Amino acid sequence: MEKIIQDIRRYVQQKLENEGSGHDWSHIARVAKHAKTIAKVENANLFVCEAAALVHDLVDDKLVDPEEGFKEVEQLLNQVEEGERKQIIEIISTISFKGGTMSPVESLEAKVVQDADRLDAIGAIGIARTFVYAGSKGDMMYDPDLPPRDKLSASSYRKGRSTAINHFYEKLLKLKDLMNTEKGKELAEERHAFMESFLEQFHDEWVGKK
């Protein structure tokens, strides 16, 4: 199992090392580390959680054609036992936020990996990744005349007009209450509070209060 994990790590690192939207190898490595931490506490299948964390962005429609991405992942996992391979594919098919339109995940391993990915979307790292991603799309940092969107379809979430600051209200501030596992909820608390403090400071500076 360890050799399979190392092979996957090398492949994904080579593929995403220079990715420029915040979904790079460093993100993957952090998510995999979070997944292992949570999996150990929750008694989930450690191999499945780590492998799914490592490949989850190979099928992300922000980065690739998902159909081609799944073919790539299937090939990458060809040495994995069939039951675990299917479980990994199921996890990476269901953990994305997509504007909050996805159904809740069911398996413990999916809950672990989803929490791990969401942890990297919040806190100081989440703030940094938000501005990197907005810049990669050409979105503005902030526009007071463009309010956050309340109801989003998967399509409008990906393609609609927004700003980096709006992304906090459209997604990131919601994640703390969407965490699945007790360990995930615990780890999310401080990160959530840090985002709230950042946004308060940002808005005060924007209008010249500070």
N, C-alpha and C positions, 0 to 999 in steps of 0.2 A: 504493500500500500504506500509506503514512504517513497519508493522509487516512482510510482505513478504520480504522486503529489509533486515531487521534484521535477518530473518531466513537464507536468502541466504548468508549474511555476515558471520554468524557463521559457516555455512557449508563449505564455501570456505576457511575461515581462518583455520579451523581444517585440511582441506585437504592439504593446501599448506604452512602451517606455517614453515615447515622445508625443503622446496624445496631448492635445492642447486645450481641452474643454473642461478639465477637472476630473476626467475619467481615465486617468493615466495609471501606470503601474503602481505608483505610490498609494493611490486610492485603493487599488485592488489589494495591495499588501496590508493596508490598515484594516480593510473589511475582513480579510481572511483572519487577521489576528483577533479582531473583535469576535468573529464567529467561533473561533477556537475557545476563547475565554468564556463566552456564553454557553457554548455546547457542553463544556466541562461541568459547569454549574447546573445546567438543566438536564444532564445525562442524555444528551442527544448523540446521534451517530457522528463521531468526530470527523471521520473520513468524508462522509457525505457533505457535512457542513463546510468543511474547508475546501473541498473540490468545487462545490457550487459557488462559494464565495469567489474563488479564483476565476471562474469562467463566466460569472453573471453578466459582465458588460460586453462579452463577445456576441450577445444577441440583442443588445440594447438598440432600439430603433432610433435613438438620437445619434448613434455612431455608425450603424451598419444596416443593411437589408436583413431583417430578422430571419427570413427563410434561408439565406446563405449562411447567416451566423449559426443557426441550429445545425446545419450540415457540418460546419466546421467543428462545432462542439461534439457532435456525434463521433466524428473521426478522431478527435482528440481523446475521447473517452473509450476508445475501442478496446482497451485492455481492462476496463472496469466491468465487474460482474453485472449481468443484465439488470437485476433488480435495483441495484444501487445506481446504475446508469440512468434508468428510467426515473428514479427518484430525483436525481440531480437535474435532469431535463425538466421535470415537473416544477421543481423549485425555481429555476431561472425563468420559467414561463409565467410565473404568477406573482413574483415579489415586487414588481415595479409599481410606482405610485400612480402614474398616468392620470393626474388630476383628481385622484381619489375615487376613480370609477371602478377599480378592480375589487373583486370579491375578497373577503378575508382569507388568508392562507389557512390550510388545515393541518398539515403535518408539523410535528415539533421541529424538525430540521428546517422546514421552510420558515417557521416563525423565528428561529435562531438567525438564519441568514438575512431575512428581511430586517430584523432589528439591527444586525451588524452593519448593513448597508445604510440604514437610516441614521445610525449614530454618526456616520461620516458625513452626513448631510447637515448636521447641526453643530452648534458650538463654534469655536474659533476656526476650526478647519472648514466647517460648513459655510461660515461667512466668506472665507477666502475663496472656496470653490464656487460660491454663488456669483461672485464678481468675475471670476475667470470664465465661467460658463456664459454669463451675460455678454461679456466682451467678445467671446468667440462667435456669438450669434449676432453681434451688432446692436444689442439692446442698450438702451440708456441706463445710466446708474439709477436715476430717479426722475420722475415727472409728477409733481403735485396734482396736475390736471388729469392724470391717468390713474384712476383708483384701482385697487386690487379687484380681481374678478372673483365673484362669489361661487357661481356654478360653472363647472368646466367639464366638457367632454374630453375624451382622450385626444381628439384631434385639435380642439381649441387650446388645450393645455400645451401641446407641442408647438402649434403654429400661430396662436393668437398673439397680439401685441401686448407686451408687458415690460417691466423694468426689473433690475436686480433687487431693489427694495421691495417691490410688489411680491417677488417670489417668496419672501419670508412669510407674508400673510396668506398667500395662495397655497403654500405647502409647508414650509419649514416649521412654523410655529404650531402646526397641527400634529407634528410627528410624535411629540412626547406622549400625547394621549392615545396614539395608535400603536405604541410599542406592545409587543406580544408577551414577552417573558418578564419575570420579576427582575432578573439581572439587567435586561435591556432597559426597563423602566428606571431602575436605580441609576444606571450610567447616563440616562438621558436628562436627568433632573438638572445637574450642574450646567450642562451644555445649553439647555433651554434657557436657563436664567441668564447665561452669558449673552445669548442672542437678544433677550429682552433689554438688557442693559445697553448693548451696542445700539439697538434701534432707538432707544430713548436719547442716547448721546447724539446719534446721527441727526435725528429730527431737531434737537436743540441747536446743533451747529448749523443745520441747513437754514434755519430762520434767524440765526445770529444771536441766540440766547446765550451761547457759550463760545 
